[in-house]
Amino acid sequence: MIYFFIFAAAAIRVLSHLDLIPNLPNFAPIAAMALFGGTYLNKKYALIVPLLAMFLADLFIGFYTPAVMVSVYGSFFVIG
């Protein structure tokens, strides 16, 4: 089930970036995974799952400046 959530969140992020699905306001599946993963998953998976989904999506979307990436990935780590 965890693999499904990683794939689904990464796919939604990539499809949204490519404008194949509309950007829904205030809808961030990876942030939801980080928030609720901290509650429902054990600690190891709660931190790995959202970061892995972000990384997989960034492989397709493209990486950006390292300072921004550290702050974005760090914020998801703190949420988890």
DRENDO-1510 file (C-alpha; in Angstrom, 1 decimal, always signed):
<recs>
REC; n; res; u; v; w
REC; 1; MET; +0.0; +0.0; +0.0 .
REC; 2; ILE; +2.9; +2.4; +0.7 .
REC; 3; TYR; +4.2; +1.9; -2.8 .
REC; 4; PHE; +0.8; +2.9; -4.2 .
REC; 5; PHE; +0.8; +6.1; -2.2 .
REC; 6; ILE; +4.3; +7.0; -3.3 .
REC; 7; PHE; +3.4; +6.3; -6.9 .
REC; 8; ALA; +0.1; +8.1; -6.7 .
REC; 9; ALA; +1.5; +11.3; -5.1 .
REC; 10; ALA; +4.4; +11.4; -7.5 .
REC; 11; ALA; +2.1; +10.9; -10.5 .
REC; 12; ILE; -0.3; +13.6; -9.4 .
REC; 13; ARG; +2.6; +16.0; -8.9 .
REC; 14; VAL; +4.1; +15.3; -12.4 .
REC; 15; LEU; +0.7; +15.4; -14.2 .
REC; 16; SER; -0.2; +18.6; -12.4 .
REC; 17; HIS; +3.2; +20.1; -13.4 .
REC; 18; LEU; +2.7; +19.1; -17.0 .
REC; 19; ASP; -0.8; +20.7; -17.0 .
REC; 20; LEU; -2.4; +17.3; -17.8 .
REC; 21; ILE; -4.6; +17.7; -14.8 .
REC; 22; PRO; -5.7; +21.0; -13.3 .
REC; 23; ASN; -3.9; +22.5; -10.4 .
REC; 24; LEU; -6.4; +22.4; -7.6 .
REC; 25; PRO; -6.1; +25.2; -5.1 .
REC; 26; ASN; -4.9; +24.1; -1.7 .
REC; 27; PHE; -4.4; +20.5; -2.8 .
REC; 28; ALA; -1.0; +19.0; -2.0 .
REC; 29; PRO; -1.1; +15.2; -1.8 .
REC; 30; ILE; +2.6; +15.0; -0.8 .
REC; 31; ALA; +2.0; +17.4; +2.1 .
REC; 32; ALA; -1.0; +15.3; +3.2 .
REC; 33; MET; +1.2; +12.2; +3.1 .
REC; 34; ALA; +3.8; +13.9; +5.3 .
REC; 35; LEU; +1.2; +15.1; +7.8 .
REC; 36; PHE; -0.8; +11.9; +8.1 .
REC; 37; GLY; +2.1; +9.6; +7.6 .
REC; 38; GLY; +3.5; +10.9; +10.8 .
REC; 39; THR; +0.4; +9.8; +12.5 .
REC; 40; TYR; -0.4; +6.5; +10.9 .
REC; 41; LEU; +2.9; +5.1; +9.7 .
REC; 42; ASN; +5.9; +4.0; +11.8 .
REC; 43; LYS; +8.6; +6.7; +12.2 .
REC; 44; LYS; +10.9; +5.3; +9.5 .
REC; 45; TYR; +8.2; +5.2; +6.8 .
REC; 46; ALA; +6.6; +8.5; +7.9 .
REC; 47; LEU; +9.8; +10.3; +6.9 .
REC; 48; ILE; +10.8; +8.3; +3.9 .
REC; 49; VAL; +7.5; +8.1; +2.0 .
REC; 50; PRO; +6.9; +11.8; +1.3 .
REC; 51; LEU; +10.5; +12.5; +0.5 .
REC; 52; LEU; +10.7; +9.5; -1.9 .
REC; 53; ALA; +7.6; +10.7; -3.6 .
REC; 54; MET; +9.0; +14.2; -4.0 .
REC; 55; PHE; +12.3; +12.8; -5.3 .
REC; 56; LEU; +10.6; +10.5; -7.9 .
REC; 57; ALA; +8.5; +13.4; -9.1 .
REC; 58; ASP; +11.6; +15.7; -9.3 .
REC; 59; LEU; +13.3; +13.1; -11.5 .
REC; 60; PHE; +10.6; +13.7; -14.1 .
REC; 61; ILE; +9.9; +17.4; -13.5 .
REC; 62; GLY; +13.5; +18.4; -13.0 .
REC; 63; PHE; +15.5; +19.6; -10.1 .
REC; 64; TYR; +15.9; +23.2; -9.1 .
REC; 65; THR; +18.3; +25.3; -7.1 .
REC; 66; PRO; +19.9; +23.4; -4.2 .
REC; 67; ALA; +19.0; +26.0; -1.6 .
REC; 68; VAL; +15.3; +25.8; -2.5 .
REC; 69; MET; +15.4; +22.0; -2.6 .
REC; 70; VAL; +16.9; +21.8; +0.8 .
REC; 71; SER; +14.2; +24.1; +2.3 .
REC; 72; VAL; +11.4; +22.2; +0.5 .
REC; 73; TYR; +12.6; +18.7; +1.4 .
REC; 74; GLY; +13.4; +19.9; +4.9 .
REC; 75; SER; +9.9; +21.3; +5.4 .
REC; 76; PHE; +8.4; +18.0; +4.4 .
REC; 77; PHE; +10.8; +16.2; +6.7 .
REC; 78; VAL; +9.7; +18.5; +9.6 .
REC; 79; ILE; +6.0; +17.9; +8.8 .
REC; 80; GLY; +6.6; +14.2; +8.9 .
</recs>
